[in-house]
Amino acid sequence: MRAGFRGLTTRGRSFLAAGVTAVACSYLLDQDALLRVGVLLAALPLVAVVVVANTRYRVASGRRLSPRRAVAGQEARVHLRVDNVSRVPTGVLLLEDKVPYVLGPRPRFVLDRVEPRGHREVSYRVRSDLRGRYPLGPLQLRLADPFGMCEVTRAFTASDVLTVVPQVQALPSVRLSGEWIGQGESHSRTLALAGDDDVILREYRPGDDLRRVHWRSTARYGELMVRREEQPQQARATVVLDTREIAHRGSGPASSFEWAVGCAASVAVHLLERGYQTRLLTDTGLSVPGPGAGGSHSGADTSGLVLDALAVADLSDGGTLSRAEDPLRAGGEGLLVAVLGELDDAQATRLGRLRSRAGGAIAFLLDTGTWAGLRMLAPDTGGDDFRARVQQLREAGWTVIPVRAGDSVPDLWRAADGSRTTAPYREEAGA
């Protein structure tokens, strides 16, 4: 009953106030007719409160997201289903789904009547230009009387999460540094390999094809030896994302950090599509997939894990890349692609030492001053330091791709082609 009185609408409160006033005036003016009118006005919202508060509909709800993993800037559709599982029809139902303001206004739907054992389906669209994970729900159901005197809100407990991932751009196919000459069927056989050496011969096992018997080795060892079919080794790649707050400039979707996140997502998905066993590594020590995952995940599963991690990636308060460097010191990481913000001399030196432990190393080095507008105000601000970092990494063996605000990831990726000369740093004439 308390919920019912709290659910009195403006109309219901007005009727109740008018009824009480009419009853009071009837005693003051000694008017019996006014008393009957006052009782009627006051009784109507009270009866509505009793009826609505004691309504016990058995209603079930369900929610379906299409898709569950949306891309920033693209719409996703949320499908709601309400089932009346009781044997009596419902009255007027007002549905309201709880949605973060980033995704748009809260959707509301009015259902006139749901027959026994019947259901209704409604849907609405959400859209976000910002990546992240956004909770949807719980769905709220408002019960109202036919006169609009009282509304009671009841909420379901189930909720869902919509993941908005960074935009992934299609990258051109290039020959990466460290690959064997030739592409096509041999693209998975690279110098950036992390498996054990292939075993050419082994002992005969029941069921082996006799055409694979290696007679010379059989005569040498005194037992049947067969040729082992050559197994292609799994090419590995690591994408390192610099999330240090001190290494980036700008704010919001136009910041250098958001560009770096989108670049890391595009590169990781591209390498997975090319057959690389790829992992994401950040300066906080985060590794996706985890260290124990190995090759248990398929390319599609790994792509989903990486995009989910990048959807919630945030700036860190770290000052160095040491936590990302430690997992790389063991070597055998294959191809190494780093998306880096602003570096100092010591950090560039430490990264240069890691080059010898990878089959190939590509660095997207962001000229963060162009995101802060510094180059437009003063063309020489930070230019010498940035060119020094580029030259320092190149001398260490990295393929360095300088990045300025507004550059396209697919266009820059062509500079990673191992068969092409390294693109020089482009400095625009400042004004």
Secondary structure, DSSP 4 states (H G I P E B T S, - for coil): -HHHHHTB-HHHHHHHHHHHHHHHHHHHHT-HHHHHHHHHHHHHHHHHHHHHHT----EEEEEEEESSEEETTSEEEEEEEEEE-SSS----EEEEE---GGG-SPPEEEE----TT-EEEEEEEEE-SS-EEEEE--EEEEEE-TTSSBEEEEE-S--EEEEEEPP-PPPPP--BTTBPS--GGGTT-BSSB-SPPPP-EEE--TT--GGGB-HHHHHHHSS-EEEPPPPPPPBEEEEEE--BGGG----GGGSHHHHHHHHHHHHHHHHHHTT-EEEEEETT--EES-TTTTT-S-HHHHHHHHHHHHHT---B--S-SHHHHGGGTT----EEEEEE----HHHHHHHHHHGGGSSEEEEEEE-GGGTTTHHHH-TTTTHHHHHHHHHHHHHTT-EEEEE-TT--HHHHHGGGBTTSPPPPPP-PPP-
